[in-house]
Structures are given as structure tokens and as C-alpha cells.
Amino acid sequence: MMETWLVTGYTGFVGRRVVRYWEKDLDKRVIGLTRQELDFTDAAQIERVFDVLKPSLLIHAGAISSTGLCQKDPSLSFEVNVMGTKRLAQACSQRKVKMIFLSSDQVYGGEKGQEPHREEESLTPANVYGKHKLAAEELVDALLPDGVSLRLTWMYDLPGKELGVKQNFLTLLLNSLKEGIPAKFSDRDKRGVTYVDEVVKNIGLCGRLPKGVYNFGSSSDKSMYEIAVMAARLLGKENQVSPDEETHLESRNLLMDPGKARKAGIVFSDPVEGIRKCLQDYGYLPR
């Protein structure tokens, strides 16, 4: 019997890629929904869409993802990122639909220390976006017997696949290298970076994951400056990267330990290998 997957946030960075990749699987009907097609602040519309399309799996990629906008308008962020997720989880609960919720490494933004974070830590996120993502995770856990929340790292991709690319770690680096100006990244900001293609492929495997929260992305113990140097070294331009002394003046640790996902059979490349794959895919490096 053919599965039906619904993917929210179809116009977004991850949502569109999930649909485009997994719709090629002939055993699945994968439907991407825009905000107009599924306004998850509208409970009645959610009910209608679920009753018509009858999904077996919901991948909730839709959100207000701008941390700045969430900080500026926390009421809007709460309505969309928290209450919207709650309404979708309720619809899934009523129909026994598996839900995969895309969360963020920003839930770790208020934590100190140098070690990669694990899922079971007690958290106090530093910004509104992180607080609301954590609140949404808790609702998914409370409302669903098999709900899964994935904490994503900073993701990157490059232009060229007609999928839309927002500014990310690798575009910032390559643009600086191309223009011959120093590429500046903070040596006080520690976090993982993950090739979005790996995220997309692995998301499709999460329907079989047991209930819970999973760190979902490349493992790292490096600062953004160190990762940028290693990435530039692949192109022979490591001397064009320098520490950014103007941003992230205080240390930040968003590093995640993905061991729980790895034990479940979901594996990501380390940051440098992921970057190498991306550069090869777009012709910057030979295979």
C-alpha cells in the first residue's frame, strides 16, 4: 500500500528538498504544502487537509525560522512555531499519523561548557526561537505516542539545483574567497554544520525511529573558524580565512552529540567530508 507523506514548509530550504528527493520513490506519494495550502495556525484547515489527503506521515518543516524575527515578534513566533505545531500534533494524534518535527540546535543556546550536547540535558535556550522550538518539542512528546523531534544543525547548500538557497556557511565562505577578501568566522562560536542533502536523505528514514528527540546532523568539536579553515584548505585557500573579532564576543556552544541517531542507524559525514561532498557535487572539486 502506497504511503502518503505530507511535508509542511514546501517553499522553505529543507521542505522543498525533502519533497523533491523523496517524491522519486514510487512507493510514496509525497505532497509538499505551502503556508497557503496548510496554514497551521488554522485548526479547521488542518482538519480538512488531513481528512482529504489521509497522510501516514507528517514531516513538519514549516516554521518562522528567522531568529531575528522571532526575537522581534515573539507573539507571532509562539502562534506559528508553538501553537501551529500543537495543532498539527493533535491532528496526527487523532488519526494515528506519525509526526516528524524539525527542531533546531538553538535549543542549546543558553548552555555553557565545551562538550557536545546530548538530548537528555535540561535546557534554558537563550533566544525566543530556541525557547519556542523546545516548547514545540515538548508538545510533540506529550501529544503523540510515537512523535519524533529532530534537532538540526546549521545546514548548507550551493546554488545550482533550482531549489533556492539562503545564505549559509558555505556560500559565505565561497563568496569571500571568490572576491579575494578575508573570510571571517568566529573562533568562539562552536556548532555543527551539515550538508542539507544528507539531512534530506536521512529524514526519510525517520519514520521508523522510536518516539523521542534526536540530535540530527554532523558531529563536531570545532569552532566555525576552524571548520572554515578546513573547508578552505580543500580549495588551497586556507590563508584567506581569519578569526572574526567582532561577532560572538562571548563563547557559544551549539555542538551536538548525534550518538542516539547513530545507534538507530542514521549516520552523517563529519563536517569536512560533508563539505567535500558538497563541493564535489557542484564541481568545485573532482570526485
Buried (B, 14 or more C-beta within 10 A) or exposed (E): EEBBBBBBBBEBBBBBBBBBBBBEEEEBBBBBBBBEEBBBEEBEBBBEBBEEBEBBBBBBBBBBBEBEBBEEBBEBBBBBBBBBBBBBBBBBBEBEBBBBBBBBBBBBBBBEEEEBBBBEEEBEBBBBBBBBBBBBBBBBBEBBEBBBBBBBBBBBBBEEBEBEBEEBBBBBBBEBBEEEEEBBBBBBBBBBBBBBBBBBBBBBEBBEBEEBBBBBBBBBBBBBBBBBBBBBEBBEBBEBBBBBEEEBEEBBBBBBBBBBBBEBEBEBBBBBEBBBBBBEBBEBBEE
